Amino acid sequence: MCGIAGIFHLETAKPVDPARVRTMIDAMPHRGPDGSGVWTAPGVGLGHLRLSIIDLAAGAQPMLTEDESLAVVFNGEIYNFAELRAELEDKGHVFRTHSDTEVILHGYRQWGEACVERFHGMFAFALFDARAQSLWMARDRLGVKPLHYASLSDGSLIFGSELKSLLAHPLLRRAPDLSAVEDYMAYGYVPDDACLVAGVRKLGAGETLRLVRGRSLPRPQRYWDVSFADRTKSRPAELEEELVALMRQAVRSRMVADVPLGAFLSGGVDSSSVVALMAEASKQAVKTCTIGFDVASLDETAYADRIARRFATDHRTRIVSPDDYGLIDTLAFHFDEPFADASALPTYRVCELAREQVTVALSGDGADEAFAGYRRHRFQMQGERVRALLPAGFRQSVFGALGRWYPKADWAPRPLRAKSTLLELAGEGGEAYAASVGVTPYDLRRRLFTQDVKTTLGAYRAEDRYIAAMANAPARDALDRAQYADIRIWLPGDILTKTDRMSMAVSLEAREPLLDHRLVEFASRLPVPLRIRGNSGKYLMKKAMEPFLPQDILYRPKMGFVTPISDWFRGALAGEAMAVAGGSALARTGWFETKLLARVAADHRSGLADHGRLLWQLVMLDKALGRLFAL
């Protein structure tokens, strides 16, 4: 696990100043505390920060082939590198190290760009080919590891693991992209196909980009996508057996490390499944850690303790206060772009706890997206059944009218928010699901934005991204389409961004075995009843894990990390809430109606309304604007 950055001149092989590349990697030292390196040649410069995991002595980067015709910088892990190395050695390749990085170089030499299809893992890398005068960049299938890039006025392209590495280059123009502000206000994060800094792009999950000197910047190419178009015909018992084998393989391949390794353990199905399979494969006690809260309704430590005892793990728990808002500036620094998923706070704390004893931690991320574990998946299926039974005109006139009349109840549990449910039933499936994954509804955003912003945005609307993804999904039904959109948009934009930034903030490598692409492909072929049955999501996964885990762990209600942000803005952060309407970077942009922002803050503080989530969004946007644009 590392940080990478670099410069490539597209037109001519201009000299690259090593000090400039050094400045880019120095902007993110947390990604590689164990070493760094810079390599330059005419027209190219590569920089690398190292968090040593595999081949501690000889795995330094940038890494070159013996003839120096190929050079690579790499962030991540290739989990099947040993098998690939053996195959390449059989073909005559000679290796000088035992690192997975060298497998990328030899794999490229043997198979060309098709090598990326053989790599199983999480990765973002840039490979310079001196003979072809090209730079080839690639990102893993699901988007676990990030890669940003931008074109500059001097004809160069710069890239880096984090936005801050690009911002360290003096020629990068810092101007905000208002469409990304619209995206952020809709979703609570900036999706992978957007960036708050205009002109900066992110290589998409499962994409490659090949730059050739003397040619213009091309479009990225997708080498992998998940398809829900096919259904397996295997029997449930056979599928359970196959699923356990795939999970076992995914976990064991991610336990290869030359440094201490452990796991996050919440006591939920996903992390408990990972720990169970780790304990099965390990000769020593698995090191596990849990963050608990001093509020009983939010605390899951009792469940985690049960799993820890069941598998005799070396378990540690730390109780923290839900009032952890002191991390706001730390979050703003590490995310760069605004990020309003408040579960980033406890995620940082559990990574911090893990890093005290281990350098690598396995997580349970990804199972909800792959196996349909979110309640919204179930609601979408149910809503589509209703929409299929009633004509669109009837739904729009009856449900639409009732929805507009019904009082708003954001404070209520999701199934009881009748206003939202009625309005979603009035619309089409894609529109309804886009609304269900959103944070701030479209109508409210339009009221918050000034007329100048609305004019600039024109017809642009963040929800259309989800609607288009669902409409074009390789899918059979409503659940397929919802899961496909989540895997393409929500997973890399929110879940994996959160895990990458918070783990790297403390120089911890987080690995996601449940996002092995073979597992995701397996899950996408499951019939709907094996994903959702009754009120239970992840049905087949839970059935397959019954021999390993207690029933009340497998089938208890999902909790997740919760933070009391509404209370914060009536207490310690009340001043922050009022500041967004005046005197803040956000207020100085002229993007928002400040009188309405002031009323939102005042109504929340008085208890007249609950705008805690919206205020958190606005405060995190304000922090990002101050950092990115010095407003």
Phi and psi in degrees as a GROMACS rama.xvg file:
@    title "Ramachandran Plot"
@    xaxis  label "Phi"
@    yaxis  label "Psi"
@TYPE xy
-155.76  -175.044  CYS-2
-123.142  140.637  GLY-3
-127.741  155.844  ILE-4
-160.034  161.652  ALA-5
-179.019  176.242  GLY-6
-136.443  135.646  ILE-7
-136.965  125.183  PHE-8
-87.3745  121.789  HIS-9
-78.1498  -35.9246  LEU-10
-88.2443  -57.4012  GLU-11
-132.822  158.44  THR-12
-81.5293  65.4369  ALA-13
-66.8568  150.596  LYS-14
-62.4597  144.596  PRO-15
-110.76  126.83  VAL-16
-75.7179  117.245  ASP-17
-57.2326  -31.2263  PRO-18
-64.6421  -31.8299  ALA-19
-69.7507  -40.6587  ARG-20
-65.4549  -40.2011  VAL-21
-59.4096  -41.7466  ARG-22
-62.1197  -37.4204  THR-23
-66.0174  -42.6126  MET-24
-77.3268  -28.419  ILE-25
-67.6343  -15.6428  ASP-26
-72.5371  -13.9672  ALA-27
-136.074  56.8947  MET-28
-61.9981  -24.9988  PRO-29
-62.1627  -22.3654  HIS-30
-78.9709  -12.2752  ARG-31
-159.378  78.701  GLY-32
-80.0741  -6.16111  PRO-33
-97.8536  0.472653  ASP-34
158.743  164.191  GLY-35
-153.177  161.279  SER-36
-158.403  150.496  GLY-37
-133.006  135.753  VAL-38
-133.735  135.654  TRP-39
-131.968  153.385  THR-40
-147.387  170.108  ALA-41
-52.1316  117.775  PRO-42
83.8353  4.16565  GLY-43
-150.247  145.403  VAL-44
-143.751  132.093  GLY-45
-122.703  136.046  LEU-46
-127.662  149.812  GLY-47
-146.888  138.302  HIS-48
-114.286  136.447  LEU-49
-115.778  127.342  ARG-50
-106.529  105.135  LEU-51
-70.4332  124.672  SER-52
-127.891  -48.0097  ILE-53
-118.678  138.747  ILE-54
49.9179  68.7106  ASP-55
-58.2699  -31.6829  LEU-56
-84.0981  -36.004  ALA-57
-122.252  12.4887  ALA-58
-96.73  20.4982  GLY-59
-63.8492  151.596  ALA-60
-131.321  164.729  GLN-61
-56.3544  142.134  PRO-62
-109.328  135.01  MET-63
-118.46  153.006  LEU-64
-70.197  164.681  THR-65
-59.8512  -34.6412  GLU-66
-87.2053  1.44396  ASP-67
61.5087  23.3158  GLU-68
-86.074  -17.9992  SER-69
-127.422  140.727  LEU-70
-140.432  141.633  ALA-71
-138.906  146.622  VAL-72
-123.211  138.374  VAL-73
-142.783  132.722  PHE-74
-119.395  120.472  ASN-75
130.793  -155.862  GLY-76
-143.507  137.039  GLU-77
-101.801  106.097  ILE-78
-73.6467  -24.5338  TYR-79
-101.077  27.9079  ASN-80
-64.4479  -32.1612  PHE-81
-65.5158  -42.2399  ALA-82
-65.9418  -42.3907  GLU-83
-65.1264  -39.5207  LEU-84
-61.0699  -44.7886  ARG-85
-61.7933  -40.8284  ALA-86
-64.8408  -40.861  GLU-87
-69.9958  -37.4677  LEU-88
-63.3356  -36.949  GLU-89
-62.5826  -24.5509  ASP-90
-92.3857  4.62665  LYS-91
103.051  1.70634  GLY-92
-76.3408  139.311  HIS-93
-111.607  125.168  VAL-94
-101.9  145.155  PHE-95
-105.958  -12.7286  ARG-96
-132.279  178.66  THR-97
-112.388  21.2118  HIS-98
-91.5487  156.057  SER-99
-73.3113  -20.6713  ASP-100
-60.0421  -42.9858  THR-101
-65.9982  -26.7737  GLU-102
-64.4216  -32.4857  VAL-103
-63.067  -45.5393  ILE-104
-61.689  -49.5003  LEU-105
-72.0774  -33.1806  HIS-106
-64.2581  -40.5759  GLY-107
-65.189  -41.6927  TYR-108
-64.2091  -34.9244  ARG-109
-81.5611  -45.0922  GLN-110
-115.178  -0.220008  TRP-111
66.7078  -149.973  GLY-112
-66.7527  -18.3226  GLU-113
-66.4733  -10.9527  ALA-114
-59.9427  -31.8248  CYS-115
-62.7022  -28.6012  VAL-116
-71.3896  -16.4547  GLU-117
-91.9243  -14.9357  ARG-118
-81.4995  124.988  PHE-119
-105.646  115.051  HIS-120
162.769  -163.494  GLY-121
-116.636  128.247  MET-122
-163.063  152.753  PHE-123
-143.015  123.843  ALA-124
-143.355  161.019  PHE-125
-130.634  126.455  ALA-126
-122.817  121.713  LEU-127
-95.0539  128.728  PHE-128
-110.482  105.173  ASP-129
-65.5419  -36.3314  ALA-130
-68.2634  -40.3658  ARG-131
-88.107  -6.75079  ALA-132
50.4079  53.2276  GLN-133
-134.785  157.383  SER-134
-122.211  124.733  LEU-135
-115.808  123.074  TRP-136
-114.48  144.439  MET-137
-144.255  150.003  ALA-138
-130.387  147.035  ARG-139
-63.7005  165.542  ASP-140
-59.7644  -41.1041  ARG-141
-96.9473  -10.8878  LEU-142
86.5803  33.5899  GLY-143
-66.5539  -41.2398  VAL-144
-105.083  139.109  LYS-145
-91.4084  158.39  PRO-146
-155.466  116.799  LEU-147
-104.337  151.284  HIS-148
-153.66  160.623  TYR-149
-158.345  149.12  ALA-150
-92.5562  141.582  SER-151
-114.065  167.889  LEU-152
-67.9822  -19.1379  SER-153
-88.6329  9.36161  ASP-154
87.7497  6.73646  GLY-155
-98.9907  160.616  SER-156
-115.747  132.147  LEU-157
-112.197  151.375  ILE-158
-143.864  159.765  PHE-159
-171.332  159.422  GLY-160
-66.2683  -33.8224  SER-161
-127.233  155.402  GLU-162
-59.1892  -34.5278  LEU-163
-62.6801  -26.616  LYS-164
-70.1915  -34.0327  SER-165
-72.5511  -37.7703  LEU-166
-64.7213  -20.7938  LEU-167
-72.6482  -14.1161  ALA-168
-83.4214  126.582  HIS-169
-66.8377  -18.6573  PRO-170
-89.2337  -5.32723  LEU-171
-74.4952  119.815  LEU-172
-78.2519  128.2  ARG-173
-99.135  98.5139  ARG-174
-135.231  137.842  ALA-175
-76.5742  148.778  PRO-176
-105.096  111.916  ASP-177
-67.4382  -26.3781  LEU-178
-66.0569  -32.0631  SER-179
-70.9561  -31.0216  ALA-180
-64.8198  -43.0541  VAL-181
-59.569  -44.3928  GLU-182
-59.7127  -46.8458  ASP-183
-63.2966  -43.7415  TYR-184
-65.5191  -29.0544  MET-185
-76.7131  -44.1686  ALA-186
-104.576  -24.4044  TYR-187
89.4177  3.67585  GLY-188
-154.315  164.308  TYR-189
-96.744  116.08  VAL-190
-61.1232  166.482  PRO-191
-65.6947  -23.1358  ASP-192
-94.7751  19.772  ASP-193
-142.823  167.274  ALA-194
-155.507  141.642  CYS-195
-66.1639  -26.9183  LEU-196
-90.3455  115.649  VAL-197
-58.3727  136.08  ALA-198
93.1433  -15.2559  GLY-199
-89.4572  137.045  VAL-200
-124.321  162.118  ARG-201
-119.146  129.462  LYS-202
-64.0041  130.134  LEU-203
-74.3485  159.582  GLY-204
-58.6503  134.329  ALA-205
70.7177  26.2924  GLY-206
-120.369  155.221  GLU-207
-126.648  159.471  THR-208
-142.019  121.396  LEU-209
-110.707  119.398  ARG-210
-102.636  130.722  LEU-211
-122.517  127.953  VAL-212
-59.652  134.492  ARG-213
93.0333  -5.15794  GLY-214
-117.708  158.554  ARG-215
-73.5247  165.464  SER-216
-67.8621  120.901  LEU-217
-86.5579  176.794  PRO-218
-83.9926  147.419  ARG-219
-61.8858  154.553  PRO-220
-114.183  134.919  GLN-221
-89.4576  125.659  ARG-222
-105.047  -8.95869  TYR-223
-150.351  142.409  TRP-224
-150.286  150.953  ASP-225
-89.2143  141.088  VAL-226
-120.626  132.058  SER-227
-103.581  15.6006  PHE-228
-77.6814  -20.2855  ALA-229
-109.438  155.823  ASP-230
-124.599  134.439  ARG-231
-70.4688  150.361  THR-232
-110.204  7.89655  LYS-233
-70.352  155.798  SER-234
-75.5335  152.995  ARG-235
-53.4883  -41.1321  PRO-236
-63.6606  -39.2811  ALA-237
-66.6172  -37.9477  GLU-238
-68.4354  -38.0996  LEU-239
-59.3114  -45.8389  GLU-240
-63.4261  -43.0358  GLU-241
-65.1738  -39.541  GLU-242
-64.513  -45.0177  LEU-243
-61.7404  -39.7486  VAL-244
-63.9264  -41.2844  ALA-245
-66.8098  -42.6963  LEU-246
-65.2286  -41.3679  MET-247
-61.2904  -44.1137  ARG-248
-62.8693  -42.7611  GLN-249
-64.6286  -42.9079  ALA-250
-66.5997  -48.0293  VAL-251
-63.9283  -37.9293  ARG-252
-66.1977  -25.4717  SER-253
-92.1514  4.25587  ARG-254
-96.7741  3.86229  MET-255
-81.3042  116.92  VAL-256
-164.511  150.363  ALA-257
-99.8172  18.4125  ASP-258
-136.114  165.886  VAL-259
-58.3977  140.78  PRO-260
-132.901  145.615  LEU-261
-152.122  -156.827  GLY-262
-152.024  150.684  ALA-263
-79.774  139.834  PHE-264
-137.312  108.808  LEU-265
-95.5577  -18.3868  SER-266
92.2429  3.36593  GLY-267
-86.2308  177.319  GLY-268
-60.0685  -46.205  VAL-269
-69.0487  -54.5359  ASP-270
-66.9855  -34.0685  SER-271
-66.2953  -37.1205  SER-272
-64.3143  -42.7897  SER-273
-62.9956  -45.4416  VAL-274
-64.3433  -39.8011  VAL-275
-59.3229  -43.9444  ALA-276
-75.5151  -29.043  LEU-277
-66.7648  -43.8359  MET-278
-62.0165  -37.3112  ALA-279
-62.8189  -33.4031  GLU-280
-94.5577  -9.79213  ALA-281
-105.643  139.559  SER-282
-80.5023  -26.8391  LYS-283
-102.416  165.691  GLN-284
-63.5964  131.285  ALA-285
-71.1629  133.582  VAL-286
-83.2001  121.461  LYS-287
-126.282  156.976  THR-288
-146.614  150.487  CYS-289
-140.002  140.634  THR-290
-100.621  128.775  ILE-291
-114.061  164.32  GLY-292
-118.651  151.949  PHE-293
-85.5141  23.206  ASP-294
-123.26  117.86  VAL-295
-56.9008  -38.7509  ALA-296
-68.0984  -16.4879  SER-297
-104.617  -7.03518  LEU-298
-93.273  131.171  ASP-299
-115.94  12.2925  GLU-300
-64.0677  -30.1284  THR-301
-62.8711  -39.402  ALA-302
-68.2843  -43.3908  TYR-303
-62.2836  -40.0131  ALA-304
-61.122  -39.2843  ASP-305
-61.9727  -44.1124  ARG-306
-67.0652  -40.3468  ILE-307
-60.5325  -41.7517  ALA-308
-69.0069  -39.9394  ARG-309
-60.2899  -37.8122  ARG-310
-109.383  12.9965  PHE-311
50.5882  48.7451  ALA-312
-83.2193  160.164  THR-313
-85.6779  92.0297  ASP-314
-106.346  139.162  HIS-315
-129.966  141.479  ARG-316
-127.351  139.928  THR-317
-128.659  127.849  ARG-318
-91.4981  126.981  ILE-319
-124.293  161.109  VAL-320
-81.3301  139.417  SER-321
-60.0534  -22.7022  PRO-322
-80.8968  68.473  ASP-323
-106.348  33.0869  ASP-324
-67.6164  -8.77389  TYR-325
-64.5201  -12.6272  GLY-326
-85.3345  1.03683  LEU-327
-53.3681  -48.7142  ILE-328
-68.2153  -32.516  ASP-329
-64.2266  -43.6128  THR-330
-61.6795  -45.5913  LEU-331
-59.6471  -39.2599  ALA-332
-65.501  -45.5188  PHE-333
-80.1879  -29.2898  HIS-334
-84.9127  -22.9362  PHE-335
64.7865  -69.5455  ASP-336
-75.9871  158.262  GLU-337
-64.0206  141.484  PRO-338
-143.847  115.548  PHE-339
-109.545  12.4402  ALA-340
-77.2143  103.9  ASP-341
-67.2394  -13.229  ALA-342
-68.4642  -6.93842  SER-343
-61.3062  -29.6811  ALA-344
-63.5236  -57.1152  LEU-345
-67.6376  -27.1574  PRO-346
-62.4337  -42.138  THR-347
-59.9411  -43.4718  TYR-348
-66.1833  -38.5585  ARG-349
-72.5925  -32.1511  VAL-350
-67.182  -40.4294  CYS-351
-60.8637  -43.0933  GLU-352
-65.2922  -44.5488  LEU-353
-61.1289  -40.9273  ALA-354
-65.9536  -17.4685  ARG-355
-65.2186  -23.6113  GLU-356
-125.201  -23.6212  GLN-357
-131.606  164.125  VAL-358
-108.023  -19.9581  THR-359
-127.741  135.122  VAL-360
-134.996  132.621  ALA-361
-87.693  140.596  LEU-362
-121.193  170.53  SER-363
-100.735  16.1038  GLY-364
-58.8277  143.802  ASP-365
105.997  -22.5192  GLY-366
-66.717  -36.0291  ALA-367
-62.934  -39.9201  ASP-368
-71.9879  -42.5422  GLU-369
-74.8651  -38.5471  ALA-370
-110.122  10.5768  PHE-371
67.6171  64.555  ALA-372
-101.555  -4.92792  GLY-373
-87.9721  145.082  TYR-374
-59.4488  -32.9618  ARG-375
-63.6137  -26.655  ARG-376
-64.3925  -43.0426  HIS-377
-66.609  -43.5603  ARG-378
-62.5625  -38.0062  PHE-379
-64.0442  -42.1901  GLN-380
-60.9933  -46.4212  MET-381
-65.1361  -41.3719  GLN-382
-64.1289  -38.5179  GLY-383
-65.7305  -33.4477  GLU-384
-64.6348  -41.1292  ARG-385
-66.5792  -44.7769  VAL-386
-62.2527  -33.2926  ARG-387
-71.0506  -25.4194  ALA-388
-84.5988  -24.1441  LEU-389
-118.271  140.48  LEU-390
-61.6957  148.975  PRO-391
-58.9868  -40.736  ALA-392
-61.9453  -40.66  GLY-393
-65.3583  -46.4609  PHE-394
-60.0095  -43.4668  ARG-395
-66.5356  -40.2941  GLN-396
-76.0352  -41.42  SER-397
-85.26  -59.5008  VAL-398
-65.3912  -37.3914  PHE-399
-62.7872  -44.1357  GLY-400
-65.422  -44.4407  ALA-401
-63.0762  -39.9974  LEU-402
-64.0591  -40.2141  GLY-403
-68.2715  -31.5509  ARG-404
-80.1475  -33.0216  TRP-405
-69.0846  138.256  TYR-406
-66.3353  147.913  PRO-407
-74.7463  139.278  LYS-408
-141.12  64.2414  ALA-409
-62.4487  -21.6962  ASP-410
-74.617  -18.6628  TRP-411
-81.1141  157.462  ALA-412
-56.3293  149.974  PRO-413
-51.2117  -43.5647  ARG-414
-66.2478  -19.1807  PRO-415
-97.7485  2.8723  LEU-416
-83.8708  80.0746  ARG-417
-61.9658  -35.282  ALA-418
-59.0317  -50.1952  LYS-419
-62.4037  -42.8345  SER-420
-63.2659  -44.3364  THR-421
-63.7439  -43.1529  LEU-422
-66.5359  -35.7817  LEU-423
-68.1494  -37.9341  GLU-424
-67.7579  -26.9973  LEU-425
-71.9351  -28.2524  ALA-426
-92.6206  -174.59  GLY-427
-85.5316  169.122  GLU-428
-59.3641  -47.9233  GLY-429
-63.5136  -41.7838  GLY-430
-61.9381  -42.986  GLU-431
-64.8143  -43.4992  ALA-432
-69.705  -38.3251  TYR-433
-58.7504  -38.34  ALA-434
-68.5617  -36.2156  ALA-435
-70.5746  -28.2861  SER-436
-90.6751  -6.56753  VAL-437
-79.6653  168.777  GLY-438
-111.2  -55.0123  VAL-439
-110.915  118.018  THR-440
-61.3569  156.237  PRO-441
-56.678  -46.7738  TYR-442
-62.0462  -38.6377  ASP-443
-68.8191  -39.4821  LEU-444
-60.6075  -41.8883  ARG-445
-64.0159  -33.3146  ARG-446
-73.7143  -33.8748  ARG-447
-73.0213  -36.6468  LEU-448
-73.4492  145.572  PHE-449
-73.2496  166.533  THR-450
-62.8531  -35.3456  GLN-451
-61.2396  -42.1843  ASP-452
-66.3664  -44.0639  VAL-453
-62.3575  -36.5944  LYS-454
-66.2602  -43.248  THR-455
-63.6817  -41.2698  THR-456
-70.8409  -32.0312  LEU-457
59.0373  -125.973  GLY-458
-86.5582  -0.346184  ALA-459
-65.1027  132.896  TYR-460
-144.136  128.925  ARG-461
-60.5357  -35.0599  ALA-462
-61.5126  -25.717  GLU-463
-62.8901  -23.2204  ASP-464
-63.0022  -47.3102  ARG-465
-67.4439  -42.4854  TYR-466
-60.3728  -43.105  ILE-467
-67.0309  -42.2853  ALA-468
-61.264  -40.6494  ALA-469
-71.4929  -39.1619  MET-470
-65.2742  -34.4751  ALA-471
-98.6973  7.28026  ASN-472
-67.2633  139.959  ALA-473
-74.327  86.9078  PRO-474
-148.705  165.104  ALA-475
-109.034  -32.1715  ARG-476
-146.721  -175.388  ASP-477
-62.5915  -41.7424  ALA-478
-65.0494  -43.7878  LEU-479
-53.3483  -49.2686  ASP-480
-64.7945  -40.152  ARG-481
-65.5659  -44.9855  ALA-482
-65.6646  -39.5752  GLN-483
-60.3464  -47.027  TYR-484
-62.7477  -38.5189  ALA-485
-62.9718  -43.0144  ASP-486
-66.9017  -35.4322  ILE-487
-80.9144  -31.1214  ARG-488
-115.653  -61.1546  ILE-489
-65.6174  -44.484  TRP-490
-60.9172  -55.7125  LEU-491
-72.1018  -32.5136  PRO-492
-75.2876  -36.9643  GLY-493
-110.558  -67.9452  ASP-494
-59.8408  -51.3549  ILE-495
-76.5431  -30.8869  LEU-496
-62.6451  -44.4105  THR-497
-60.2799  -48.4415  LYS-498
-66.2356  -41.902  THR-499
-62.9448  -50.5959  ASP-500
-68.6545  -40.2022  ARG-501
-74.271  -35.1205  MET-502
-71.7058  -43.2422  SER-503
-69.266  -23.567  MET-504
-59.5245  -29.2839  ALA-505
-112.353  17.1746  VAL-506
58.9381  45.2371  SER-507
-114.369  135.383  LEU-508
-90.8593  120.91  GLU-509
-102.214  131.787  ALA-510
-118.796  140.976  ARG-511
-116.406  84.3915  GLU-512
-62.1809  -29.7421  PRO-513
-76.8842  0.435174  LEU-514
-108.806  17.341  LEU-515
-54.965  130.208  ASP-516
-63.9478  -24.8316  HIS-517
-71.3252  -33.6264  ARG-518
-65.6315  -44.2674  LEU-519
-63.0338  -41.9834  VAL-520
-65.0178  -39.7248  GLU-521
-60.404  -48.5624  PHE-522
-63.3062  -35.5716  ALA-523
-68.0882  -17.0539  SER-524
-95.6614  -1.49589  ARG-525
-72.6946  139.226  LEU-526
-60.039  152.074  PRO-527
-54.053  -43.5451  VAL-528
-63.6026  -16.5242  PRO-529
-91.0421  -5.14798  LEU-530
-101.008  -51.2241  ARG-531
-124.971  126.045  ILE-532
-134.509  118.783  ARG-533
62.8602  -124.433  GLY-534
-100.908  13.8622  ASN-535
-108.736  118.711  SER-536
-86.9751  169.999  GLY-537
53.8582  38.6013  LYS-538
-57.3618  -52.2327  TYR-539
-64.376  -39.3087  LEU-540
-60.7623  -42.6467  MET-541
-66.0559  -42.4153  LYS-542
-62.006  -42.9701  LYS-543
-64.5718  -28.6898  ALA-544
-93.4173  3.17021  MET-545
-58.9091  -35.6623  GLU-546
-68.5167  -14.1643  PRO-547
-103.855  -34.068  PHE-548
-124.866  149.955  LEU-549
-65.1389  152.963  PRO-550
-59.7905  -41.1976  GLN-551
-73.4861  -16.4169  ASP-552
-79.7786  -43.1508  ILE-553
-66.9622  -37.028  LEU-554
-117.062  15.1462  TYR-555
-76.587  156.312  ARG-556
-61.0688  144.53  PRO-557
-70.2998  135.581  LYS-558
-109.866  -65.74  MET-559
78.5566  170.359  GLY-560
-74.4849  131.579  PHE-561
-127.468  139.089  VAL-562
-128.405  139.724  THR-563
-83.5511  61.062  PRO-564
-65.1895  -30.1734  ILE-565
-62.5624  -40.0966  SER-566
-65.8576  -36.8337  ASP-567
-57.377  -42.6568  TRP-568
-80.852  -0.0212829  PHE-569
-105.61  -2.15186  ARG-570
-128.67  -109.887  GLY-571
-62.73  -28.48  ALA-572
-103.741  16.747  LEU-573
-60.2495  -37.3242  ALA-574
-65.3349  -39.3842  GLY-575
-61.616  -39.5458  GLU-576
-63.1562  -43.6837  ALA-577
-70.2104  -30.5921  MET-578
-67.0557  -26.3878  ALA-579
-63.9578  -20.3663  VAL-580
-89.338  -13.7065  ALA-581
-165.104  129.76  GLY-582
89.9505  -10.0002  GLY-583
-93.0184  167.428  SER-584
-58.6431  -38.7326  ALA-585
-60.9146  -45.0354  LEU-586
-65.0674  -33.9554  ALA-587
-74.0613  -13.9672  ARG-588
-69.7172  -28.4014  THR-589
76.7728  14.3855  GLY-590
-85.3353  -24.3363  TRP-591
-120.526  150.893  PHE-592
-73.8556  104.791  GLU-593
-65.4888  -31.4751  THR-594
-65.0115  -38.5393  LYS-595
-70.2364  -38.7415  LEU-596
-60.6237  -41.6466  LEU-597
-63.8868  -39.6977  ALA-598
-67.9382  -38.9757  ARG-599
-57.6173  -47.5672  VAL-600
-64.9576  -42.567  ALA-601
-67.9722  -43.1166  ALA-602
-64.1526  -36.2229  ASP-603
-68.8139  -45.5787  HIS-604
-63.1581  -35.1621  ARG-605
-80.1904  -12.8388  SER-606
88.4486  3.40463  GLY-607
-66.8548  -29.1344  LEU-608
-149.236  164.229  ALA-609
-110.533  101.058  ASP-610
-114.528  24.7442  HIS-611
-57.3922  -44.9954  GLY-612
-65.435  -41.0693  ARG-613
-65.112  -42.2053  LEU-614
-64.5881  -37.3632  LEU-615
-62.1148  -42.6459  TRP-616
-57.5858  -47.0729  GLN-617
-66.7284  -40.4054  LEU-618
-65.8786  -42.6587  VAL-619
-67.2192  -33.937  MET-620
-66.08  -42.059  LEU-621
-60.073  -43.7019  ASP-622
-63.2836  -41.6887  LYS-623
-66.503  -41.4598  ALA-624
-62.0703  -40.1152  LEU-625
-63.492  -37.2626  GLY-626
-77.0665  -43.3921  ARG-627
-78.1203  -36.6453  LEU-628
-123.561  4.34927  PHE-629
51.8182  42.407  ALA-630
